[in-house]
Amino acid sequence: MVMTLKQGATKKSIISMLENLDKEVKSKGVDVYKYVGKISLKKDALNIQKELRDEW
């Protein structure tokens, strides 16, 4: 999206343009917080990683 700021624009008008931009642009990312605490490991994650790498 392209927004044009004209010379002499006030701080208030710039802030309102940025707020409108935030409303229009939607995040395409993944909500990772819904996965927090879902996996319970019996070993340390670093040890699991080392074991998996040693298999090669």
mmCIF entry with sequence, helices, sheets and N, C-alpha, C, O atoms, coordinates in Angstrom:
data_MODEL
# 
_entry.id   MODEL 
# 
_entity.id                         1 
_entity.type                       polymer 
_entity.pdbx_number_of_molecules   1 
# 
_entity_poly.entity_id                      1 
_entity_poly.type                           'polypeptide(L)' 
_entity_poly.nstd_linkage                   no 
_entity_poly.nstd_monomer                   no 
_entity_poly.pdbx_seq_one_letter_code       MVMTLKQGATKKSIISMLENLDKEVKSKGVDVYKYVGKISLKKDALNIQKELRDEW 
_entity_poly.pdbx_seq_one_letter_code_can   MVMTLKQGATKKSIISMLENLDKEVKSKGVDVYKYVGKISLKKDALNIQKELRDEW 
_entity_poly.pdbx_strand_id                 A 
# 
loop_
_entity_poly_seq.entity_id 
_entity_poly_seq.num 
_entity_poly_seq.mon_id 
_entity_poly_seq.hetero 
1 1  MET n 
1 2  VAL n 
1 3  MET n 
1 4  THR n 
1 5  LEU n 
1 6  LYS n 
1 7  GLN n 
1 8  GLY n 
1 9  ALA n 
1 10 THR n 
1 11 LYS n 
1 12 LYS n 
1 13 SER n 
1 14 ILE n 
1 15 ILE n 
1 16 SER n 
1 17 MET n 
1 18 LEU n 
1 19 GLU n 
1 20 ASN n 
1 21 LEU n 
1 22 ASP n 
1 23 LYS n 
1 24 GLU n 
1 25 VAL n 
1 26 LYS n 
1 27 SER n 
1 28 LYS n 
1 29 GLY n 
1 30 VAL n 
1 31 ASP n 
1 32 VAL n 
1 33 TYR n 
1 34 LYS n 
1 35 TYR n 
1 36 VAL n 
1 37 GLY n 
1 38 LYS n 
1 39 ILE n 
1 40 SER n 
1 41 LEU n 
1 42 LYS n 
1 43 LYS n 
1 44 ASP n 
1 45 ALA n 
1 46 LEU n 
1 47 ASN n 
1 48 ILE n 
1 49 GLN n 
1 50 LYS n 
1 51 GLU n 
1 52 LEU n 
1 53 ARG n 
1 54 ASP n 
1 55 GLU n 
1 56 TRP n 
# 
_struct_asym.id          A 
_struct_asym.entity_id   1 
# 
loop_
_struct_conf.conf_type_id 
_struct_conf.id 
_struct_conf.pdbx_PDB_helix_id 
_struct_conf.beg_label_comp_id 
_struct_conf.beg_label_asym_id 
_struct_conf.beg_label_seq_id 
_struct_conf.pdbx_beg_PDB_ins_code 
_struct_conf.end_label_comp_id 
_struct_conf.end_label_asym_id 
_struct_conf.end_label_seq_id 
_struct_conf.pdbx_end_PDB_ins_code 
_struct_conf.beg_auth_comp_id 
_struct_conf.beg_auth_asym_id 
_struct_conf.beg_auth_seq_id 
_struct_conf.end_auth_comp_id 
_struct_conf.end_auth_asym_id 
_struct_conf.end_auth_seq_id 
_struct_conf.pdbx_PDB_helix_class 
_struct_conf.details 
_struct_conf.pdbx_PDB_helix_length 
HELX_P HELX_P1 AA1 LYS A 11 ? GLU A 24 ? LYS A 11 GLU A 24 1 ? 14 
HELX_P HELX_P2 AA2 VAL A 32 ? TYR A 35 ? VAL A 32 TYR A 35 5 ? 4  
HELX_P HELX_P3 AA3 ALA A 45 ? ASP A 54 ? ALA A 45 ASP A 54 1 ? 10 
# 
_struct_conf_type.id          HELX_P 
_struct_conf_type.criteria    ? 
_struct_conf_type.reference   ? 
# 
loop_
_atom_site.group_PDB 
_atom_site.id 
_atom_site.type_symbol 
_atom_site.label_atom_id 
_atom_site.label_alt_id 
_atom_site.label_comp_id 
_atom_site.label_asym_id 
_atom_site.label_entity_id 
_atom_site.label_seq_id 
_atom_site.pdbx_PDB_ins_code 
_atom_site.Cartn_x 
_atom_site.Cartn_y 
_atom_site.Cartn_z 
_atom_site.occupancy 
_atom_site.B_iso_or_equiv 
_atom_site.pdbx_formal_charge 
_atom_site.auth_seq_id 
_atom_site.auth_comp_id 
_atom_site.auth_asym_id 
_atom_site.auth_atom_id 
_atom_site.pdbx_PDB_model_num 
ATOM 1   N N  . MET A 1 1  ? 0.840  -1.163  0.000  1.00 0.00 ? 1  MET A N  1 
ATOM 2   C CA . MET A 1 1  ? 0.000  0.000   0.000  1.00 0.00 ? 1  MET A CA 1 
ATOM 3   C C  . MET A 1 1  ? 0.890  1.232   0.000  1.00 0.00 ? 1  MET A C  1 
ATOM 4   O O  . MET A 1 1  ? 1.935  1.261   0.651  1.00 0.00 ? 1  MET A O  1 
ATOM 5   N N  . VAL A 1 2  ? 0.471  2.231   -0.726 1.00 0.00 ? 2  VAL A N  1 
ATOM 6   C CA . VAL A 1 2  ? 1.242  3.464   -0.832 1.00 0.00 ? 2  VAL A CA 1 
ATOM 7   C C  . VAL A 1 2  ? 0.458  4.588   -0.181 1.00 0.00 ? 2  VAL A C  1 
ATOM 8   O O  . VAL A 1 2  ? -0.732 4.773   -0.438 1.00 0.00 ? 2  VAL A O  1 
ATOM 9   N N  . MET A 1 3  ? 1.143  5.323   0.655  1.00 0.00 ? 3  MET A N  1 
ATOM 10  C CA . MET A 1 3  ? 0.537  6.495   1.283  1.00 0.00 ? 3  MET A CA 1 
ATOM 11  C C  . MET A 1 3  ? 1.417  7.686   0.950  1.00 0.00 ? 3  MET A C  1 
ATOM 12  O O  . MET A 1 3  ? 2.644  7.602   1.009  1.00 0.00 ? 3  MET A O  1 
ATOM 13  N N  . THR A 1 4  ? 0.792  8.776   0.605  1.00 0.00 ? 4  THR A N  1 
ATOM 14  C CA . THR A 1 4  ? 1.533  9.967   0.223  1.00 0.00 ? 4  THR A CA 1 
ATOM 15  C C  . THR A 1 4  ? 1.400  11.025  1.311  1.00 0.00 ? 4  THR A C  1 
ATOM 16  O O  . THR A 1 4  ? 0.296  11.420  1.687  1.00 0.00 ? 4  THR A O  1 
ATOM 17  N N  . LEU A 1 5  ? 2.537  11.469  1.802  1.00 0.00 ? 5  LEU A N  1 
ATOM 18  C CA . LEU A 1 5  ? 2.566  12.559  2.775  1.00 0.00 ? 5  LEU A CA 1 
ATOM 19  C C  . LEU A 1 5  ? 2.948  13.833  2.036  1.00 0.00 ? 5  LEU A C  1 
ATOM 20  O O  . LEU A 1 5  ? 3.953  13.878  1.326  1.00 0.00 ? 5  LEU A O  1 
ATOM 21  N N  . LYS A 1 6  ? 2.148  14.846  2.211  1.00 0.00 ? 6  LYS A N  1 
ATOM 22  C CA . LYS A 1 6  ? 2.438  16.110  1.557  1.00 0.00 ? 6  LYS A CA 1 
ATOM 23  C C  . LYS A 1 6  ? 3.252  16.992  2.495  1.00 0.00 ? 6  LYS A C  1 
ATOM 24  O O  . LYS A 1 6  ? 3.172  16.879  3.719  1.00 0.00 ? 6  LYS A O  1 
ATOM 25  N N  . GLN A 1 7  ? 4.024  17.858  1.895  1.00 0.00 ? 7  GLN A N  1 
ATOM 26  C CA . GLN A 1 7  ? 4.848  18.761  2.684  1.00 0.00 ? 7  GLN A CA 1 
ATOM 27  C C  . GLN A 1 7  ? 3.943  19.655  3.528  1.00 0.00 ? 7  GLN A C  1 
ATOM 28  O O  . GLN A 1 7  ? 2.961  20.207  3.033  1.00 0.00 ? 7  GLN A O  1 
ATOM 29  N N  . GLY A 1 8  ? 4.280  19.789  4.781  1.00 0.00 ? 8  GLY A N  1 
ATOM 30  C CA . GLY A 1 8  ? 3.504  20.616  5.693  1.00 0.00 ? 8  GLY A CA 1 
ATOM 31  C C  . GLY A 1 8  ? 2.405  19.851  6.405  1.00 0.00 ? 8  GLY A C  1 
ATOM 32  O O  . GLY A 1 8  ? 1.564  20.458  7.068  1.00 0.00 ? 8  GLY A O  1 
ATOM 33  N N  . ALA A 1 9  ? 2.394  18.524  6.282  1.00 0.00 ? 9  ALA A N  1 
ATOM 34  C CA . ALA A 1 9  ? 1.391  17.725  6.981  1.00 0.00 ? 9  ALA A CA 1 
ATOM 35  C C  . ALA A 1 9  ? 1.638  17.820  8.481  1.00 0.00 ? 9  ALA A C  1 
ATOM 36  O O  . ALA A 1 9  ? 2.780  17.817  8.941  1.00 0.00 ? 9  ALA A O  1 
ATOM 37  N N  . THR A 1 10 ? 0.559  17.901  9.222  1.00 0.00 ? 10 THR A N  1 
ATOM 38  C CA . THR A 1 10 ? 0.698  18.029  10.675 1.00 0.00 ? 10 THR A CA 1 
ATOM 39  C C  . THR A 1 10 ? 0.927  16.651  11.289 1.00 0.00 ? 10 THR A C  1 
ATOM 40  O O  . THR A 1 10 ? 0.656  15.616  10.681 1.00 0.00 ? 10 THR A O  1 
ATOM 41  N N  . LYS A 1 11 ? 1.427  16.681  12.498 1.00 0.00 ? 11 LYS A N  1 
ATOM 42  C CA . LYS A 1 11 ? 1.688  15.437  13.212 1.00 0.00 ? 11 LYS A CA 1 
ATOM 43  C C  . LYS A 1 11 ? 0.389  14.671  13.432 1.00 0.00 ? 11 LYS A C  1 
ATOM 44  O O  . LYS A 1 11 ? 0.365  13.442  13.361 1.00 0.00 ? 11 LYS A O  1 
ATOM 45  N N  . LYS A 1 12 ? -0.678 15.392  13.696 1.00 0.00 ? 12 LYS A N  1 
ATOM 46  C CA . LYS A 1 12 ? -1.976 14.781  13.937 1.00 0.00 ? 12 LYS A CA 1 
ATOM 47  C C  . LYS A 1 12 ? -2.475 14.049  12.686 1.00 0.00 ? 12 LYS A C  1 
ATOM 48  O O  . LYS A 1 12 ? -3.015 12.947  12.792 1.00 0.00 ? 12 LYS A O  1 
ATOM 49  N N  . SER A 1 13 ? -2.302 14.644  11.518 1.00 0.00 ? 13 SER A N  1 
ATOM 50  C CA . SER A 1 13 ? -2.764 14.006  10.278 1.00 0.00 ? 13 SER A CA 1 
ATOM 51  C C  . SER A 1 13 ? -1.912 12.783  9.948  1.00 0.00 ? 13 SER A C  1 
ATOM 52  O O  . SER A 1 13 ? -2.426 11.794  9.426  1.00 0.00 ? 13 SER A O  1 
ATOM 53  N N  . ILE A 1 14 ? -0.622 12.843  10.248 1.00 0.00 ? 14 ILE A N  1 
ATOM 54  C CA . ILE A 1 14 ? 0.265  11.694  10.000 1.00 0.00 ? 14 ILE A CA 1 
ATOM 55  C C  . ILE A 1 14 ? -0.125 10.533  10.904 1.00 0.00 ? 14 ILE A C  1 
ATOM 56  O O  . ILE A 1 14 ? -0.171 9.386   10.459 1.00 0.00 ? 14 ILE A O  1 
ATOM 57  N N  . ILE A 1 15 ? -0.403 10.822  12.158 1.00 0.00 ? 15 ILE A N  1 
ATOM 58  C CA . ILE A 1 15 ? -0.803 9.772   13.106 1.00 0.00 ? 15 ILE A CA 1 
ATOM 59  C C  . ILE A 1 15 ? -2.116 9.141   12.666 1.00 0.00 ? 15 ILE A C  1 
ATOM 60  O O  . ILE A 1 15 ? -2.265 7.921   12.741 1.00 0.00 ? 15 ILE A O  1 
ATOM 61  N N  . SER A 1 16 ? -3.070 9.946   12.209 1.00 0.00 ? 16 SER A N  1 
ATOM 62  C CA . SER A 1 16 ? -4.344 9.382   11.759 1.00 0.00 ? 16 SER A CA 1 
ATOM 63  C C  . SER A 1 16 ? -4.155 8.517   10.518 1.00 0.00 ? 16 SER A C  1 
ATOM 64  O O  . SER A 1 16 ? -4.837 7.503   10.373 1.00 0.00 ? 16 SER A O  1 
ATOM 65  N N  . MET A 1 17 ? -3.251 8.892   9.622  1.00 0.00 ? 17 MET A N  1 
ATOM 66  C CA . MET A 1 17 ? -2.965 8.076   8.443  1.00 0.00 ? 17 MET A CA 1 
ATOM 67  C C  . MET A 1 17 ? -2.354 6.735   8.861  1.00 0.00 ? 17 MET A C  1 
ATOM 68  O O  . MET A 1 17 ? -2.710 5.695   8.307  1.00 0.00 ? 17 MET A O  1 
ATOM 69  N N  . LEU A 1 18 ? -1.452 6.755   9.820  1.00 0.00 ? 18 LEU A N  1 
ATOM 70  C CA . LEU A 1 18 ? -0.837 5.514   10.300 1.00 0.00 ? 18 LEU A CA 1 
ATOM 71  C C  . LEU A 1 18 ? -1.858 4.613   10.987 1.00 0.00 ? 18 LEU A C  1 
ATOM 72  O O  . LEU A 1 18 ? -1.808 3.393   10.833 1.00 0.00 ? 18 LEU A O  1 
ATOM 73  N N  . GLU A 1 19 ? -2.778 5.199   11.738 1.00 0.00 ? 19 GLU A N  1 
ATOM 74  C CA . GLU A 1 19 ? -3.827 4.403   12.383 1.00 0.00 ? 19 GLU A CA 1 
ATOM 75  C C  . GLU A 1 19 ? -4.729 3.747   11.347 1.00 0.00 ? 19 GLU A C  1 
ATOM 76  O O  . GLU A 1 19 ? -5.117 2.590   11.507 1.00 0.00 ? 19 GLU A O  1 
ATOM 77  N N  . ASN A 1 20 ? -5.065 4.475   10.288 1.00 0.00 ? 20 ASN A N  1 
ATOM 78  C CA . ASN A 1 20 ? -5.882 3.904   9.217  1.00 0.00 ? 20 ASN A CA 1 
ATOM 79  C C  . ASN A 1 20 ? -5.141 2.780   8.508  1.00 0.00 ? 20 ASN A C  1 
ATOM 80  O O  . ASN A 1 20 ? -5.747 1.788   8.103  1.00 0.00 ? 20 ASN A O  1 
ATOM 81  N N  . LEU A 1 21 ? -3.847 2.934   8.360  1.00 0.00 ? 21 LEU A N  1 
ATOM 82  C CA . LEU A 1 21 ? -3.037 1.903   7.725  1.00 0.00 ? 21 LEU A CA 1 
ATOM 83  C C  . LEU A 1 21 ? -3.031 0.635   8.567  1.00 0.00 ? 21 LEU A C  1 
ATOM 84  O O  . LEU A 1 21 ? -3.124 -0.465  8.024  1.00 0.00 ? 21 LEU A O  1 
ATOM 85  N N  . ASP A 1 22 ? -2.922 0.774   9.887  1.00 0.00 ? 22 ASP A N  1 
ATOM 86  C CA . ASP A 1 22 ? -2.937 -0.384  10.777 1.00 0.00 ? 22 ASP A CA 1 
ATOM 87  C C  . ASP A 1 22 ? -4.267 -1.128  10.696 1.00 0.00 ? 22 ASP A C  1 
ATOM 88  O O  . ASP A 1 22 ? -4.297 -2.354  10.801 1.00 0.00 ? 22 ASP A O  1 
ATOM 89  N N  . LYS A 1 23 ? -5.349 -0.410  10.512 1.00 0.00 ? 23 LYS A N  1 
ATOM 90  C CA . LYS A 1 23 ? -6.660 -1.036  10.425 1.00 0.00 ? 23 LYS A CA 1 
ATOM 91  C C  . LYS A 1 23 ? -6.806 -1.833  9.129  1.00 0.00 ? 23 LYS A C  1 
ATOM 92  O O  . LYS A 1 23 ? -7.438 -2.889  9.113  1.00 0.00 ? 23 LYS A O  1 
ATOM 93  N N  . GLU A 1 24 ? -6.219 -1.322  8.039  1.00 0.00 ? 24 GLU A N  1 
ATOM 94  C CA . GLU A 1 24 ? -6.371 -1.950  6.735  1.00 0.00 ? 24 GLU A CA 1 
ATOM 95  C C  . GLU A 1 24 ? -5.463 -3.151  6.546  1.00 0.00 ? 24 GLU A C  1 
ATOM 96  O O  . GLU A 1 24 ? -5.848 -4.128  5.904  1.00 0.00 ? 24 GLU A O  1 
ATOM 97  N N  . VAL A 1 25 ? -4.267 -3.087  7.096  1.00 0.00 ? 25 VAL A N  1 
ATOM 98  C CA . VAL A 1 25 ? -3.293 -4.161  6.907  1.00 0.00 ? 25 VAL A CA 1 
ATOM 99  C C  . VAL A 1 25 ? -3.515 -5.224  7.968  1.00 0.00 ? 25 VAL A C  1 
ATOM 100 O O  . VAL A 1 25 ? -3.501 -4.929  9.163  1.00 0.00 ? 25 VAL A O  1 
ATOM 101 N N  . LYS A 1 26 ? -3.721 -6.464  7.531  1.00 0.00 ? 26 LYS A N  1 
ATOM 102 C CA . LYS A 1 26 ? -3.938 -7.558  8.472  1.00 0.00 ? 26 LYS A CA 1 
ATOM 103 C C  . LYS A 1 26 ? -2.679 -8.414  8.531  1.00 0.00 ? 26 LYS A C  1 
ATOM 104 O O  . LYS A 1 26 ? -1.963 -8.562  7.540  1.00 0.00 ? 26 LYS A O  1 
ATOM 105 N N  . SER A 1 27 ? -2.433 -8.955  9.671  1.00 0.00 ? 27 SER A N  1 
ATOM 106 C CA . SER A 1 27 ? -1.269 -9.810  9.882  1.00 0.00 ? 27 SER A CA 1 
ATOM 107 C C  . SER A 1 27 ? -1.445 -11.129 9.143  1.00 0.00 ? 27 SER A C  1 
ATOM 108 O O  . SER A 1 27 ? -2.520 -11.728 9.185  1.00 0.00 ? 27 SER A O  1 
ATOM 109 N N  . LYS A 1 28 ? -0.388 -11.584 8.464  1.00 0.00 ? 28 LYS A N  1 
ATOM 110 C CA . LYS A 1 28 ? -0.427 -12.857 7.765  1.00 0.00 ? 28 LYS A CA 1 
ATOM 111 C C  . LYS A 1 28 ? 0.279  -13.941 8.561  1.00 0.00 ? 28 LYS A C  1 
ATOM 112 O O  . LYS A 1 28 ? 0.395  -15.077 8.100  1.00 0.00 ? 28 LYS A O  1 
ATOM 113 N N  . GLY A 1 29 ? 0.742  -13.606 9.731  1.00 0.00 ? 29 GLY A N  1 
ATOM 114 C CA . GLY A 1 29 ? 1.507  -14.542 10.538 1.00 0.00 ? 29 GLY A CA 1 
ATOM 115 C C  . GLY A 1 29 ? 0.632  -15.549 11.263 1.00 0.00 ? 29 GLY A C  1 
ATOM 116 O O  . GLY A 1 29 ? -0.591 -15.556 11.124 1.00 0.00 ? 29 GLY A O  1 
ATOM 117 N N  . VAL A 1 30 ? 1.275  -16.381 12.022 1.00 0.00 ? 30 VAL A N  1 
ATOM 118 C CA . VAL A 1 30 ? 0.604  -17.420 12.792 1.00 0.00 ? 30 VAL A CA 1 
ATOM 119 C C  . VAL A 1 30 ? 0.579  -16.994 14.255 1.00 0.00 ? 30 VAL A C  1 
ATOM 120 O O  . VAL A 1 30 ? 1.550  -16.436 14.767 1.00 0.00 ? 30 VAL A O  1 
ATOM 121 N N  . ASP A 1 31 ? -0.524 -17.257 14.911 1.00 0.00 ? 31 ASP A N  1 
ATOM 122 C CA . ASP A 1 31 ? -0.639 -16.950 16.335 1.00 0.00 ? 31 ASP A CA 1 
ATOM 123 C C  . ASP A 1 31 ? 0.052  -18.056 17.123 1.00 0.00 ? 31 ASP A C  1 
ATOM 124 O O  . ASP A 1 31 ? -0.557 -19.085 17.419 1.00 0.00 ? 31 ASP A O  1 
ATOM 125 N N  . VAL A 1 32 ? 1.317  -17.849 17.462 1.00 0.00 ? 32 VAL A N  1 
ATOM 126 C CA . VAL A 1 32 ? 2.101  -18.883 18.132 1.00 0.00 ? 32 VAL A CA 1 
ATOM 127 C C  . VAL A 1 32 ? 1.723  -19.032 19.602 1.00 0.00 ? 32 VAL A C  1 
ATOM 128 O O  . VAL A 1 32 ? 2.027  -20.054 20.217 1.00 0.00 ? 32 VAL A O  1 
ATOM 129 N N  . TYR A 1 33 ? 1.074  -18.039 20.161 1.00 0.00 ? 33 TYR A N  1 
ATOM 130 C CA . TYR A 1 33 ? 0.736  -18.105 21.578 1.00 0.00 ? 33 TYR A CA 1 
ATOM 131 C C  . TYR A 1 33 ? -0.310 -19.178 21.874 1.00 0.00 ? 33 TYR A C  1 
ATOM 132 O O  . TYR A 1 33 ? -0.436 -19.608 23.021 1.00 0.00 ? 33 TYR A O  1 
ATOM 133 N N  . LYS A 1 34 ? -1.061 -19.619 20.867 1.00 0.00 ? 34 LYS A N  1 
ATOM 134 C CA . LYS A 1 34 ? -2.032 -20.676 21.133 1.00 0.00 ? 34 LYS A CA 1 
ATOM 135 C C  . LYS A 1 34 ? -1.358 -22.028 21.301 1.00 0.00 ? 34 LYS A C  1 
ATOM 136 O O  . LYS A 1 34 ? -2.002 -22.974 21.755 1.00 0.00 ? 34 LYS A O  1 
ATOM 137 N N  . TYR A 1 35 ? -0.074 -22.151 20.949 1.00 0.00 ? 35 TYR A N  1 
ATOM 138 C CA . TYR A 1 35 ? 0.662  -23.393 21.097 1.00 0.00 ? 35 TYR A CA 1 
ATOM 139 C C  . TYR A 1 35 ? 1.550  -23.435 22.339 1.00 0.00 ? 35 TYR A C  1 
ATOM 140 O O  . TYR A 1 35 ? 2.186  -24.455 22.604 1.00 0.00 ? 35 TYR A O  1 
ATOM 141 N N  . VAL A 1 36 ? 1.603  -22.353 23.099 1.00 0.00 ? 36 VAL A N  1 
ATOM 142 C CA . VAL A 1 36 ? 2.465  -22.278 24.267 1.00 0.00 ? 36 VAL A CA 1 
ATOM 143 C C  . VAL A 1 36 ? 1.990  -23.264 25.336 1.00 0.00 ? 36 VAL A C  1 
ATOM 144 O O  . VAL A 1 36 ? 0.824  -23.253 25.731 1.00 0.00 ? 36 VAL A O  1 
ATOM 145 N N  . GLY A 1 37 ? 2.908  -24.115 25.796 1.00 0.00 ? 37 GLY A N  1 
ATOM 146 C CA . GLY A 1 37 ? 2.613  -25.049 26.867 1.00 0.00 ? 37 GLY A CA 1 
ATOM 147 C C  . GLY A 1 37 ? 1.867  -26.296 26.442 1.00 0.00 ? 37 GLY A C  1 
ATOM 148 O O  . GLY A 1 37 ? 1.398  -27.039 27.305 1.00 0.00 ? 37 GLY A O  1 
ATOM 149 N N  . LYS A 1 38 ? 1.738  -26.558 25.155 1.00 0.00 ? 38 LYS A N  1 
ATOM 150 C CA . LYS A 1 38 ? 0.982  -27.714 24.673 1.00 0.00 ? 38 LYS A CA 1 
ATOM 151 C C  . LYS A 1 38 ? 1.814  -28.994 24.658 1.00 0.00 ? 38 LYS A C  1 
ATOM 152 O O  . LYS A 1 38 ? 1.259  -30.091 24.719 1.00 0.00 ? 38 LYS A O  1 
ATOM 153 N N  . ILE A 1 39 ? 3.140  -28.866 24.577 1.00 0.00 ? 39 ILE A N  1 
ATOM 154 C CA . ILE A 1 39 ? 4.002  -30.038 24.507 1.00 0.00 ? 39 ILE A CA 1 
ATOM 155 C C  . ILE A 1 39 ? 4.709  -30.211 25.849 1.00 0.00 ? 39 ILE A C  1 
ATOM 156 O O  . ILE A 1 39 ? 5.294  -29.271 26.385 1.00 0.00 ? 39 ILE A O  1 
ATOM 157 N N  . SER A 1 40 ? 4.641  -31.429 26.377 1.00 0.00 ? 40 SER A N  1 
ATOM 158 C CA . SER A 1 40 ? 5.394  -31.710 27.594 1.00 0.00 ? 40 SER A CA 1 
ATOM 159 C C  . SER A 1 40 ? 6.466  -32.748 27.241 1.00 0.00 ? 40 SER A C  1 
ATOM 160 O O  . SER A 1 40 ? 6.152  -33.856 26.805 1.00 0.00 ? 40 SER A O  1 
ATOM 161 N N  . LEU A 1 41 ? 7.711  -32.377 27.432 1.00 0.00 ? 41 LEU A N  1 
ATOM 162 C CA . LEU A 1 41 ? 8.840  -33.238 27.089 1.00 0.00 ? 41 LEU A CA 1 
ATOM 163 C C  . LEU A 1 41 ? 9.358  -33.936 28.333 1.00 0.00 ? 41 LEU A C  1 
ATOM 164 O O  . LEU A 1 41 ? 9.387  -33.365 29.423 1.00 0.00 ? 41 LEU A O  1 
ATOM 165 N N  . LYS A 1 42 ? 9.766  -35.181 28.147 1.00 0.00 ? 42 LYS A N  1 
ATOM 166 C CA . LYS A 1 42 ? 10.322 -35.934 29.272 1.00 0.00 ? 42 LYS A CA 1 
ATOM 167 C C  . LYS A 1 42 ? 11.829 -35.722 29.399 1.00 0.00 ? 42 LYS A C  1 
ATOM 168 O O  . LYS A 1 42 ? 12.405 -35.958 30.460 1.00 0.00 ? 42 LYS A O  1 
ATOM 169 N N  . LYS A 1 43 ? 12.469 -35.273 28.307 1.00 0.00 ? 43 LYS A N  1 
ATOM 170 C CA . LYS A 1 43 ? 13.905 -34.986 28.310 1.00 0.00 ? 43 LYS A CA 1 
ATOM 171 C C  . LYS A 1 43 ? 14.111 -33.505 28.017 1.00 0.00 ? 43 LYS A C  1 
ATOM 172 O O  . LYS A 1 43 ? 13.185 -32.782 27.650 1.00 0.00 ? 43 LYS A O  1 
ATOM 173 N N  . ASP A 1 44 ? 15.347 -33.087 28.191 1.00 0.00 ? 44 ASP A N  1 
ATOM 174 C CA . ASP A 1 44 ? 15.722 -31.727 27.851 1.00 0.00 ? 44 ASP A CA 1 
ATOM 175 C C  . ASP A 1 44 ? 15.720 -31.576 26.323 1.00 0.00 ? 44 ASP A C  1 
ATOM 176 O O  . ASP A 1 44 ? 16.184 -32.469 25.614 1.00 0.00 ? 44 ASP A O  1 
ATOM 177 N N  . ALA A 1 45 ? 15.209 -30.467 25.824 1.00 0.00 ? 45 ALA A N  1 
ATOM 178 C CA . ALA A 1 45 ? 15.091 -30.247 24.387 1.00 0.00 ? 45 ALA A CA 1 
ATOM 179 C C  . ALA A 1 45 ? 16.455 -30.268 23.697 1.00 0.00 ? 45 ALA A C  1 
ATOM 180 O O  . ALA A 1 45 ? 16.567 -30.749 22.569 1.00 0.00 ? 45 ALA A O  1 
ATOM 181 N N  . LEU A 1 46 ? 17.477 -29.759 24.354 1.00 0.00 ? 46 LEU A N  1 
ATOM 182 C CA . LEU A 1 46 ? 18.811 -29.750 23.758 1.00 0.00 ? 46 LEU A CA 1 
ATOM 183 C C  . LEU A 1 46 ? 19.353 -31.166 23.605 1.00 0.00 ? 46 LEU A C  1 
ATOM 184 O O  . LEU A 1 46 ? 19.991 -31.475 22.599 1.00 0.00 ? 46 LEU A O  1 
ATOM 185 N N  . ASN A 1 47 ? 19.110 -32.025 24.582 1.00 0.00 ? 47 ASN A N  1 
ATOM 186 C CA . ASN A 1 47 ? 19.546 -33.422 24.484 1.00 0.00 ? 47 ASN A CA 1 
ATOM 187 C C  . ASN A 1 47 ? 18.813 -34.155 23.366 1.00 0.00 ? 47 ASN A C  1 
ATOM 188 O O  . ASN A 1 47 ? 19.416 -34.962 22.658 1.00 0.00 ? 47 ASN A O  1 
ATOM 189 N N  . ILE A 1 48 ? 17.535 -33.887 23.202 1.00 0.00 ? 48 ILE A N  1 
ATOM 190 C CA . ILE A 1 48 ? 16.773 -34.492 22.105 1.00 0.00 ? 48 ILE A CA 1 
ATOM 191 C C  . ILE A 1 48 ? 17.352 -34.070 20.765 1.00 0.00 ? 48 ILE A C  1 
ATOM 192 O O  . ILE A 1 48 ? 17.500 -34.891 19.859 1.00 0.00 ? 48 ILE A O  1 
ATOM 193 N N  . GLN A 1 49 ? 17.675 -32.803 20.640 1.00 0.00 ? 49 GLN A N  1 
ATOM 194 C CA . GLN A 1 49 ? 18.241 -32.287 19.398 1.00 0.00 ? 49 GLN A CA 1 
ATOM 195 C C  . GLN A 1 49 ? 19.588 -32.940 19.094 1.00 0.00 ? 49 GLN A C  1 
ATOM 196 O O  . GLN A 1 49 ? 19.857 -33.306 17.950 1.00 0.00 ? 49 GLN A O  1 
ATOM 197 N N  . LYS A 1 50 ? 20.425 -33.085 20.101 1.00 0.00 ? 50 LYS A N  1 
ATOM 198 C CA . LYS A 1 50 ? 21.731 -33.723 19.903 1.00 0.00 ? 50 LYS A CA 1 
ATOM 199 C C  . LYS A 1 50 ? 21.571 -35.178 19.478 1.00 0.00 ? 50 LYS A C  1 
ATOM 200 O O  . LYS A 1 50 ? 22.301 -35.654 18.609 1.00 0.00 ? 50 LYS A O  1 
ATOM 201 N N  . GLU A 1 51 ? 20.617 -35.890 20.087 1.00 0.00 ? 51 GLU A N  1 
ATOM 202 C CA . GLU A 1 51 ? 20.374 -37.290 19.718 1.00 0.00 ? 51 GLU A CA 1 
ATOM 203 C C  . GLU A 1 51 ? 19.926 -37.404 18.266 1.00 0.00 ? 51 GLU A C  1 
ATOM 204 O O  . GLU A 1 51 ? 20.376 -38.289 17.539 1.00 0.00 ? 51 GLU A O  1 
ATOM 205 N N  . LEU A 1 52 ? 19.048 -36.516 17.852 1.00 0.00 ? 52 LEU A N  1 
ATOM 206 C CA . LEU A 1 52 ? 18.558 -36.541 16.472 1.00 0.00 ? 52 LEU A CA 1 
ATOM 207 C C  . LEU A 1 52 ? 19.679 -36.240 15.487 1.00 0.00 ? 52 LEU A C  1 
ATOM 208 O O  . LEU A 1 52 ? 19.719 -36.823 14.404 1.00 0.00 ? 52 LEU A O  1 
ATOM 209 N N  . ARG A 1 53 ? 20.569 -35.357 15.837 1.00 0.00 ? 53 ARG A N  1 
ATOM 210 C CA . ARG A 1 53 ? 21.685 -35.037 14.934 1.00 0.00 ? 53 ARG A CA 1 
ATOM 211 C C  . ARG A 1 53 ? 22.700 -36.174 14.877 1.00 0.00 ? 53 ARG A C  1 
ATOM 212 O O  . ARG A 1 53 ? 23.329 -36.385 13.840 1.00 0.00 ? 53 ARG A O  1 
ATOM 213 N N  . ASP A 1 54 ? 22.869 -36.910 15.978 1.00 0.00 ? 54 ASP A N  1 
ATOM 214 C CA . ASP A 1 54 ? 23.814 -38.013 16.001 1.00 0.00 ? 54 ASP A CA 1 
ATOM 215 C C  . ASP A 1 54 ? 23.339 -39.210 15.181 1.00 0.00 ? 54 ASP A C  1 
ATOM 216 O O  . ASP A 1 54 ? 24.141 -40.076 14.833 1.00 0.00 ? 54 ASP A O  1 
ATOM 217 N N  . GLU A 1 55 ? 22.045 -39.267 14.871 1.00 0.00 ? 55 GLU A N  1 
ATOM 218 C CA . GLU A 1 55 ? 21.504 -40.373 14.083 1.00 0.00 ? 55 GLU A CA 1 
ATOM 219 C C  . GLU A 1 55 ? 22.004 -40.359 12.648 1.00 0.00 ? 55 GLU A C  1 
ATOM 220 O O  . GLU A 1 55 ? 22.008 -41.407 12.002 1.00 0.00 ? 55 GLU A O  1 
ATOM 221 N N  . TRP A 1 56 ? 22.412 -39.247 12.141 1.00 0.00 ? 56 TRP A N  1 
ATOM 222 C CA . TRP A 1 56 ? 22.842 -39.137 10.753 1.00 0.00 ? 56 TRP A CA 1 
ATOM 223 C C  . TRP A 1 56 ? 24.148 -39.785 10.624 1.00 0.00 ? 56 TRP A C  1 
ATOM 224 O O  . TRP A 1 56 ? 24.716 -39.817 9.532  1.00 0.00 ? 56 TRP A O  1 
# 
